[in-house]
Amino acid sequence: AICTVELKPKSDATINAVHMHLVHAHTKVTGKRKSPSVDLERNIVKTIEFPSAARDVSPGNSLTLDGLFTVPTGGAPSSSKNREKVEWLVELEVDVARWPDLKETYPLIVLPD
């Protein structure tokens, strides 16, 4: 999957760092409906760092970054059945000076072979 991020600040911003993570998440709900237990297993499969993203960006300008992720061979396809879910996610983290960090998550749909 090619992931493209375009940052368009509304005011002057200093971007310190940008990271994209490919995440495999497996959620399983066990127990009875009135007292369920949720097991979440989250693994960062790959991280892409963008050292060239560290710069000042002013309003009217943008910063575009592309990342390429490949699901590992044998990676489970996305699914949601009964009380179990397999997800693939792209998590974006942007470190902006003097502002709270931007963190967003985007789902990927991985089909069976």
Backbone torsions as a table, in degrees:
resi	resn	phi	psi	omega
1	ALA	NA	134.5	173.5
2	ILE	-96.9	126.6	-179.2
3	CYS	-113.1	124.5	-179.9
4	THR	-114.5	132.7	177.9
5	VAL	-121.5	132.2	175.8
6	GLU	-123.3	118.5	179.8
7	LEU	-100.2	124.9	179.5
8	LYS	-129.4	89.5	-177.2
9	PRO	-70.4	149.7	177.2
10	LYS	-88.1	-14.1	175.6
11	SER	-143.3	171.0	-179.8
12	ASP	-55.2	135.7	-178.9
13	ALA	-140.7	140.5	173.1
14	THR	-106.1	113.9	178.5
15	ILE	-87.4	119.1	179.0
16	ASN	-87.4	-38.7	-177.1
17	ALA	-164.0	153.0	175.1
18	VAL	-134.6	132.3	178.4
19	HIS	-131.4	139.7	171.1
20	MET	-119.7	135.9	178.8
21	HIS	-121.6	136.1	168.1
22	LEU	-93.6	122.2	-174.3
23	VAL	-120.9	134.0	171.7
24	HIS	-104.1	123.5	-179.0
25	ALA	-123.2	133.4	178.3
26	HIS	-126.7	117.5	-179.2
27	THR	-115.0	132.7	179.4
28	LYS	-135.0	129.1	177.7
29	VAL	-103.4	125.9	178.9
30	THR	-124.3	169.9	179.2
31	GLY	88.2	-175.6	-177.9
32	LYS	-82.7	158.7	-177.4
33	ARG	-59.0	-34.2	-178.4
34	LYS	-77.0	-22.3	178.5
35	SER	-142.0	65.7	-177.7
36	PRO	-73.9	157.5	174.0
37	SER	-119.8	132.6	-178.2
38	VAL	-111.8	123.1	175.6
39	ASP	-106.2	125.0	179.3
40	LEU	-121.8	123.4	174.7
41	GLU	-114.3	120.9	-177.5
42	ARG	-124.4	125.9	178.4
43	ASN	-128.6	127.4	172.6
44	ILE	-80.7	115.6	-175.8
45	VAL	-84.8	-38.6	-179.2
46	LYS	-153.3	145.2	175.3
47	THR	-124.4	134.2	173.5
48	ILE	-112.7	125.4	175.6
49	GLU	-106.0	145.2	-179.1
50	PHE	-117.9	82.7	-179.1
51	PRO	-62.5	-27.9	-179.7
52	SER	-73.5	-8.7	-178.7
53	ALA	-78.1	-16.0	-178.6
54	ALA	-69.2	108.1	-178.4
55	ARG	-172.1	170.1	173.3
56	ASP	-88.6	136.4	177.5
57	VAL	-128.2	129.4	-178.3
58	SER	-107.0	161.2	179.6
59	PRO	-55.9	143.4	-178.4
60	GLY	89.8	-15.1	176.0
61	ASN	-109.6	162.6	179.3
62	SER	-139.1	164.3	177.2
63	LEU	-125.7	118.6	-178.7
64	THR	-112.8	130.7	-179.1
65	LEU	-129.7	138.5	177.0
66	ASP	-117.1	135.0	175.4
67	GLY	-126.9	144.0	179.2
68	LEU	-114.5	122.4	177.8
69	PHE	-117.4	139.9	173.6
70	THR	-122.6	126.8	176.8
71	VAL	-68.0	132.5	-178.8
72	PRO	-57.5	148.2	176.0
73	THR	-54.9	131.9	-178.9
74	GLY	83.8	2.6	178.3
75	GLY	-63.7	136.6	-178.2
76	ALA	-64.7	139.9	176.3
77	PRO	-70.6	160.0	175.8
78	SER	-63.0	138.8	177.6
79	SER	-160.8	156.9	175.2
80	SER	-148.4	107.5	-179.7
81	LYS	-142.1	142.3	-178.6
82	ASN	47.3	-111.4	-174.9
83	ARG	-118.8	32.6	-177.4
84	GLU	-139.5	139.8	-178.1
85	LYS	-138.6	134.7	173.4
86	VAL	-116.0	123.9	-178.1
87	GLU	-129.3	149.7	169.0
88	TRP	-118.1	131.9	-174.8
89	LEU	-132.7	150.4	167.3
90	VAL	-110.2	121.5	177.8
91	GLU	-106.7	130.1	-179.8
92	LEU	-109.7	131.4	175.3
93	GLU	-126.9	124.6	178.1
94	VAL	-121.7	120.7	177.7
95	ASP	-92.1	110.5	-179.3
96	VAL	-111.5	126.2	-178.7
97	ALA	-59.7	136.3	175.8
98	ARG	61.9	17.6	176.7
99	TRP	-135.8	156.3	172.8
100	PRO	-61.1	144.2	178.9
101	ASP	-64.4	144.8	175.8
102	LEU	-88.6	127.3	177.3
103	LYS	-134.6	121.2	179.4
104	GLU	-135.7	152.9	-179.5
105	THR	-126.7	135.4	-179.2
106	TYR	-126.8	130.9	179.7
107	PRO	-77.6	146.8	170.5
108	LEU	-115.1	140.3	175.1
109	ILE	-99.2	116.7	178.7
110	VAL	-105.2	119.8	-178.3
111	LEU	-90.7	153.8	176.4
112	PRO	-64.8	154.5	178.2
113	ASP	-60.2	NA	NA
